[in-house]
Amino acid sequence: MLGKKLTVYLANGLPSGIRHVEIANWSGQGIACPRSRLKDLGNWPEAARPGVYFLLEKDSGDTGDRVYIGHNCIILYSFVTEILVT
């Protein structure tokens, strides 16, 4: 298998913020977003596109760090739904 070029955009210049990921020659995308930055993600046009997403939550005591991984036609809807359910 040949290698792939992966481009990661750090929204605020830090790896702890919102991250947008694209793979060369692939029409999808990936977005990783801390729960604390979910409102900021609503301003991103990329959040209205299909892709995979990672909803990140830091250690809250007994549970440790958590991640929810999913995919949807409109990423932002999935983030909002996940927040409302949990």
DSSP file (Angstrom, degrees, kcal/mol; ACC not computed):
  #  RESIDUE AA STRUCTURE BP1 BP2  ACC     N-H-->O    O-->H-N    N-H-->O    O-->H-N    TCO  KAPPA ALPHA  PHI   PSI    X-CA   Y-CA   Z-CA
    1    1 A M              0   0    0      0, 0.0     2,-0.1     0, 0.0     0, 0.0   0.000 360.0 360.0 360.0 136.9    0.0    0.0    0.0
    2    2 A L        -     0   0    0      1,-0.1     0, 0.0     0, 0.0     0, 0.0  -0.461 360.0-100.3 -80.9 154.8    1.3    3.4   -0.9
    3    3 A G        -     0   0    0     -2,-0.1     2,-0.3     1,-0.0    -1,-0.1  -0.210  32.0-140.0 -68.9 163.9    1.6    6.2    1.6
    4    4 A K        -     0   0    0      2,-0.0     2,-0.6    19,-0.0    21,-0.1  -0.946  11.9-123.4-126.3 147.4   -1.0    9.0    2.0
    5    5 A K        -     0   0    0     -2,-0.3    19,-2.4    19,-0.1     2,-0.5  -0.819  27.3-164.8 -90.7 125.2   -0.5   12.7    2.6
    6    6 A L  E     -A   23   0A   0     -2,-0.6     2,-0.5    17,-0.2    17,-0.2  -0.950   2.3-162.2-113.9 125.2   -2.4   13.8    5.7
    7    7 A T  E     -A   22   0A   0     15,-3.1    15,-2.3    -2,-0.5     2,-0.5  -0.938   4.4-168.4-111.4 125.1   -3.0   17.5    6.4
    8    8 A V  E     -A   21   0A   0     -2,-0.5     2,-0.6    13,-0.2    13,-0.2  -0.958   4.7-160.7-115.9 124.0   -3.9   18.7    9.9
    9    9 A Y  E     -A   20   0A   0     11,-3.2    11,-2.2    -2,-0.5     2,-0.8  -0.915   6.2-154.3-103.0 122.4   -5.2   22.2   10.5
   10   10 A L  E >   -A   19   0A   0     -2,-0.6     3,-1.2     9,-0.2     9,-0.2  -0.868   6.9-154.5 -97.6 109.0   -4.9   23.4   14.1
   11   11 A A  T 3  S+     0   0    0      7,-2.3    -1,-0.2    -2,-0.8     8,-0.1   0.853  92.3  22.9 -56.5 -42.7   -7.6   26.1   14.4
   12   12 A N  T 3  S-     0   0    0      2,-0.4    -1,-0.3     6,-0.3     7,-0.1   0.212 115.9-102.2-110.2  15.0   -6.0   28.0   17.3
   13   13 A G  S <  S+     0   0    0     -3,-1.2    -2,-0.1     1,-0.2    -3,-0.1   0.451  93.5 101.2  81.9   0.0   -2.5   26.8   16.6
   14   14 A L  S >  S-     0   0    0      4,-0.1     3,-1.5     1,-0.1    -2,-0.4  -0.927  73.3-134.5-119.3 142.6   -2.6   24.3   19.5
   15   15 A P  T 3  S+     0   0    0      0, 0.0    -1,-0.1     0, 0.0     4,-0.1   0.592 103.2  66.2 -69.7  -7.7   -3.2   20.5   19.2
   16   16 A S  T 3  S+     0   0    0      2,-0.1     3,-0.1    -4,-0.0     2,-0.0   0.514  95.5  66.7 -90.3  -4.8   -5.7   20.8   22.1
   17   17 A G  S <  S-     0   0    0     -3,-1.5     2,-0.2     1,-0.2    20,-0.0   0.011 106.6 -42.0 -95.0-156.4   -8.2   22.8   20.1
   18   18 A I        -     0   0    0     15,-0.1    -7,-2.3    19,-0.1     2,-0.4  -0.542  59.0-163.0 -72.0 135.4  -10.3   22.0   17.1
   19   19 A R  E     -AB  10  32A   0     13,-2.7    13,-2.5    -2,-0.2     2,-0.5  -0.982   8.9-162.1-124.6 133.9   -8.5   20.0   14.4
   20   20 A H  E     -AB   9  31A   0    -11,-2.2   -11,-3.2    -2,-0.4     2,-0.4  -0.962  12.6-167.1-115.0 130.1   -9.5   19.6   10.8
   21   21 A V  E     +AB   8  30A   0      9,-3.2     9,-2.3    -2,-0.5     2,-0.4  -0.957   8.8 179.0-124.7 134.3   -7.9   16.7    8.9
   22   22 A E  E     -A    7   0A   0    -15,-2.3   -15,-3.1    -2,-0.4     2,-0.5  -0.982  16.7-147.6-130.7 146.1   -7.9   15.9    5.2
   23   23 A I  E >   -A    6   0A   0      5,-0.4     3,-1.3    -2,-0.4   -17,-0.2  -0.948  34.8-104.3-111.3 131.8   -6.3   13.1    3.3
   24   24 A A  T 3  S+     0   0    0    -19,-2.4   -19,-0.1    -2,-0.5     3,-0.1  -0.247 103.5  11.6 -55.4 137.5   -5.0   13.9   -0.3
   25   25 A N  T 3  S+     0   0    0      1,-0.2     2,-0.4   -21,-0.1    -1,-0.3   0.777 103.4 111.0  63.5  30.3   -7.3   12.5   -3.0
   26   26 A W    <   -     0   0    0     -3,-1.3    -3,-0.2     2,-0.1    -1,-0.2  -1.000  59.5-150.9-132.1 133.3  -10.1   11.7   -0.5
   27   27 A S  S    S+     0   0    0     -2,-0.4    -1,-0.1    -3,-0.1    -3,-0.0   0.590  72.7  81.3 -82.5  -9.5  -13.4   13.6   -0.5
   28   28 A G        -     0   0    0     -5,-0.1    -5,-0.4    21,-0.0     2,-0.3  -0.137  60.5-158.5 -85.0-175.0  -14.0   13.1    3.2
   29   29 A Q        -     0   0    0     -7,-0.1    23,-2.4    21,-0.1     2,-0.4  -0.953   9.0-136.6-154.4 167.4  -12.7   14.9    6.2
   30   30 A G  E     -Bc  21  52A   0     -9,-2.3    -9,-3.2    -2,-0.3     2,-0.4  -0.994  13.1-169.0-132.4 142.9  -12.1   14.5    9.9
   31   31 A I  E     -Bc  20  53A   0     21,-1.6    23,-2.4    -2,-0.4     2,-0.5  -0.997   4.2-166.9-132.9 129.8  -12.8   16.9   12.7
   32   32 A A  E     +Bc  19  54A   0    -13,-2.5   -13,-2.7    -2,-0.4    23,-0.2  -0.971  17.3 175.1-113.0 129.5  -11.7   16.6   16.3
   33   33 A C  E     - c   0  55A   0     21,-2.5    23,-2.0    -2,-0.5     2,-0.1  -0.985  28.7-132.2-141.0 125.5  -13.3   19.0   18.7
   34   34 A P  E >   - c   0  56A   0      0, 0.0     3,-2.1     0, 0.0     4,-0.2  -0.488  30.5-119.3 -67.4 146.1  -13.2   19.3   22.5
   35   35 A R  G >  S+     0   0    0     21,-2.1     3,-1.5     1,-0.3     4,-0.3   0.860 114.0  62.3 -53.9 -35.5  -16.6   19.6   24.1
   36   36 A S  G 3  S+     0   0    0      1,-0.3    -1,-0.3    20,-0.2     3,-0.2   0.657 106.1  45.2 -67.4 -14.6  -15.6   23.0   25.4
   37   37 A R  G <> S+     0   0    0     -3,-2.1     4,-1.4     1,-0.1     3,-0.5   0.244  77.1 109.7-111.1  11.0  -15.1   24.3   21.8
   38   38 A L  H <> S+     0   0    0     -3,-1.5     4,-0.8     1,-0.2     3,-0.2   0.861  75.8  54.7 -59.5 -38.9  -18.3   22.9   20.2
   39   39 A K  H >4 S+     0   0    0     -4,-0.3     3,-0.7     1,-0.2     4,-0.3   0.880 105.1  54.5 -63.1 -37.0  -19.9   26.4   19.9
   40   40 A D  H >4 S+     0   0    0     -3,-0.5     3,-1.5     1,-0.2    -1,-0.2   0.856 100.1  61.1 -62.8 -34.8  -16.9   27.6   17.9
   41   41 A L  H >< S+     0   0    0     -4,-1.4     3,-1.8     1,-0.3     6,-0.3   0.780  87.8  72.9 -65.1 -26.4  -17.3   24.7   15.5
   42   42 A G  T << S+     0   0    0     -4,-0.8    -1,-0.3    -3,-0.7    -2,-0.2   0.710  92.3  57.0 -60.7 -20.9  -20.8   26.0   14.5
   43   43 A N  T <  S+     0   0    0     -3,-1.5    -1,-0.3    -4,-0.3    -2,-0.2   0.480  85.8  99.0 -88.1  -3.9  -19.1   28.8   12.6
   44   44 A W    X   -     0   0    0     -3,-1.8     3,-1.0    -4,-0.2     4,-0.2  -0.734  61.6-154.8 -89.1 123.6  -17.1   26.4   10.4
   45   45 A P  G >  S+     0   0    0      0, 0.0     3,-1.7     0, 0.0    -1,-0.2   0.819  95.5  66.4 -63.0 -28.1  -18.4   25.6    6.9
   46   46 A E  G >  S+     0   0    0      1,-0.3     3,-1.7     2,-0.2    29,-0.3   0.793  88.0  67.1 -62.0 -27.2  -16.5   22.3    7.1
   47   47 A A  G <  S+     0   0    0     -3,-1.0    29,-3.0    -6,-0.3    30,-0.3   0.629  93.7  59.0 -70.9 -11.8  -18.9   21.2    9.9
   48   48 A A  G <  S+     0   0    0     -3,-1.7    -1,-0.3    -4,-0.2    -2,-0.2   0.335  95.2  82.9 -95.5   5.4  -21.7   21.2    7.4
   49   49 A R  S <  S-     0   0    0     -3,-1.7    26,-1.8     1,-0.1    27,-0.2  -0.643  88.9 -94.2-104.1 163.7  -19.9   18.6    5.2
   50   50 A P        +     0   0    0      0, 0.0     2,-0.3     0, 0.0    23,-0.2  -0.389  65.8 105.6 -72.8 155.6  -19.8   14.8    5.6
   51   51 A G  E     - D   0  72A   0     21,-2.1    21,-1.9   -23,-0.2     2,-0.3  -0.975  64.8 -66.2 165.6-172.9  -17.0   13.2    7.4
   52   52 A V  E     -cD  30  71A   0    -23,-2.4   -21,-1.6    -2,-0.3     2,-0.3  -0.738  45.7-163.2-101.0 155.1  -15.8   11.4   10.5
   53   53 A Y  E     -cD  31  70A   0     17,-2.7    17,-2.1    -2,-0.3     2,-0.4  -0.976  16.8-153.7-142.5 155.8  -15.6   13.2   13.8
   54   54 A F  E     -cD  32  69A   0    -23,-2.4   -21,-2.5    -2,-0.3     2,-0.7  -0.984   9.0-159.7-128.8 116.5  -14.0   12.8   17.3
   55   55 A L  E     -cD  33  68A   0     13,-2.8    13,-2.1    -2,-0.4     2,-0.3  -0.887  19.4-159.0 -99.7 116.2  -15.7   14.4   20.3
   56   56 A L  E     -cD  34  67A   0    -23,-2.0   -21,-2.1    -2,-0.7     2,-0.4  -0.747  15.5-178.6-105.3 141.3  -13.1   14.7   23.0
   57   57 A E  E     - D   0  66A   0      9,-2.4     9,-2.8    -2,-0.3     3,-0.1  -0.987  22.2-131.0-138.9 127.6  -13.6   15.1   26.7
   58   58 A K        -     0   0    0     -2,-0.4     6,-0.0     7,-0.2   -23,-0.0  -0.234  50.0 -63.1 -72.1 164.1  -10.8   15.5   29.3
   59   59 A D        -     0   0    0      1,-0.1     6,-0.2     4,-0.1    -1,-0.2  -0.190  45.4-171.9 -47.5 125.1  -10.6   13.5   32.5
   60   60 A S        -     0   0    0      4,-0.5     2,-0.7    -3,-0.1    -1,-0.1  -0.123  55.0 -84.1-114.9  35.4  -13.6   14.2   34.7
   61   61 A G  S    S+     0   0    0      1,-0.2     3,-0.3     2,-0.0    -1,-0.0  -0.874 112.3  18.0 108.3-107.1  -12.4   12.4   37.8
   62   62 A D  S    S+     0   0    0     -2,-0.7    -1,-0.2     1,-0.2    -3,-0.0   0.701 120.6  58.8 -77.4 -20.9  -13.1    8.6   37.8
   63   63 A T  S    S-     0   0    0      1,-0.1    -1,-0.2    -3,-0.0    -4,-0.1   0.772  87.0-150.2 -85.9 -25.6  -13.7    8.2   34.1
   64   64 A G        -     0   0    0     -3,-0.3    -4,-0.5     2,-0.1    -1,-0.1  -0.198  50.2 -26.1  77.6-179.9  -10.4    9.4   32.6
   65   65 A D  S    S-     0   0    0     -6,-0.2     2,-0.3    -5,-0.0    -7,-0.2  -0.367  70.3-162.5 -64.4 144.7  -10.2   11.0   29.1
   66   66 A R  E     -D   57   0A   0     -9,-2.8    -9,-2.4     2,-0.0     2,-0.4  -0.940  12.7-169.0-131.4 153.1  -13.0   10.0   26.7
   67   67 A V  E     -D   56   0A   0     -2,-0.3     2,-0.5   -11,-0.2   -11,-0.2  -0.997   8.4-158.2-140.5 137.4  -13.6   10.1   23.0
   68   68 A Y  E     -D   55   0A   0    -13,-2.1   -13,-2.8    -2,-0.4     2,-0.4  -0.975  15.2-163.4-112.2 126.8  -16.7    9.5   20.9
   69   69 A I  E     +D   54   0A   0     -2,-0.5     2,-0.3   -15,-0.2   -15,-0.2  -0.929  23.9 137.5-114.8 132.1  -16.0    8.5   17.3
   70   70 A G  E     -D   53   0A   0    -17,-2.1   -17,-2.7    -2,-0.4     2,-0.3  -0.898  35.5-133.4-154.8-176.2  -18.7    8.7   14.6
   71   71 A H  E     +D   52   0A   0     -2,-0.3     2,-0.3   -19,-0.3   -19,-0.2  -0.985  24.6 160.1-146.8 153.4  -19.5    9.7   11.0
   72   72 A N  E     -D   51   0A   0    -21,-1.9   -21,-2.1    -2,-0.3     3,-0.3  -0.982  49.9-109.4-164.7 165.0  -22.4   11.6    9.4
   73   73 A C  S    S+     0   0    0     -2,-0.3     2,-0.5     1,-0.3    -1,-0.1   0.811 118.0  31.0 -71.8 -30.6  -23.4   13.5    6.3
   74   74 A I  S >> S-     0   0    0      1,-0.1     4,-1.2   -24,-0.1     3,-0.6  -0.914  75.9-162.5-129.8 104.9  -23.4   16.7    8.4
   75   75 A I  H 3> S+     0   0    0    -26,-1.8     4,-2.0    -2,-0.5     3,-0.5   0.868  85.0  58.5 -57.6 -43.9  -20.8   16.6   11.1
   76   76 A L  H 3> S+     0   0    0    -29,-3.0     4,-2.6     1,-0.2    -1,-0.2   0.876 101.0  56.3 -59.1 -38.8  -22.1   19.4   13.2
   77   77 A Y  H <> S+     0   0    0     -3,-0.6     4,-2.6   -30,-0.3    -1,-0.2   0.898 107.3  50.1 -58.7 -39.6  -25.5   17.7   13.6
   78   78 A S  H  X S+     0   0    0     -4,-1.2     4,-2.6    -3,-0.5    -1,-0.2   0.910 109.5  50.2 -66.0 -41.9  -23.8   14.7   15.1
   79   79 A F  H  X S+     0   0    0     -4,-2.0     4,-2.2     2,-0.2    -2,-0.2   0.946 113.5  45.3 -59.9 -48.3  -21.8   16.8   17.5
   80   80 A V  H  X S+     0   0    0     -4,-2.6     4,-2.3     1,-0.2    -2,-0.2   0.916 113.1  50.1 -64.2 -43.7  -25.0   18.6   18.7
   81   81 A T  H  X S+     0   0    0     -4,-2.6     4,-1.9    -5,-0.2    -1,-0.2   0.919 110.3  50.4 -60.2 -44.3  -26.9   15.3   19.0
   82   82 A E  H  X S+     0   0    0     -4,-2.6     4,-1.9     1,-0.2    -1,-0.2   0.896 110.3  49.8 -63.1 -40.2  -24.2   13.7   21.0
   83   83 A I  H  < S+     0   0    0     -4,-2.2    -1,-0.2     1,-0.2    -2,-0.2   0.918 111.6  48.4 -63.9 -43.5  -24.0   16.6   23.4
   84   84 A L  H  < S+     0   0    0     -4,-2.3    -1,-0.2     1,-0.2    -2,-0.2   0.827 113.1  47.8 -67.5 -31.6  -27.8   16.6   23.9
   85   85 A V  H  <        0   0    0     -4,-1.9    -1,-0.2    -5,-0.2    -2,-0.2   0.845 360.0 360.0 -79.3 -34.3  -27.9   12.8   24.5
   86   86 A T     <        0   0    0     -4,-1.9    -1,-0.2    -5,-0.2    -2,-0.2   0.456 360.0 360.0 -98.3 360.0  -25.0   12.7   27.0
